[in-house]
Amino acid sequence: MKPTHNCLLGNLTMPPLTKLLARYANQADRNIRSYVSEDALNALDPIDYLKDVTTFGCVSGVVNRMVYCSDTQHFFDENYAEIENLRMKYEKQTGLAITLPND
């Protein structure tokens, strides 16, 4: 199922989006949302960045902090519990299992 950026971004314009991203990026409790928000704020155009991430994922190279396999592995290890919680929530909401090859 391909995510659509319209439902994720809604009708946010740049100032409210930037304010929201800054709030998430600066939260004391670091998580995936804060990581993505920080990257979006550092992008030339945060809206385009978020559209690219939701459309093409990290494999496109748009997430410059996760270009190398070692970067991705570190991110996964650091955020494993949250990733697992998101996976289980997705599977429960959609009824679709997420399976990884060779896992």
Secondary structure, DSSP 8 states (H G I E B T S, - for coil): ----HHHHHTT--HHHHHHHHHHHHT-SS--HHHHHHHHHHHSS-HHHHHHHHHHH-GGGS-SGGG-SHHHHHHHHHHTHHHHHHHHHHHHHHH------TT-
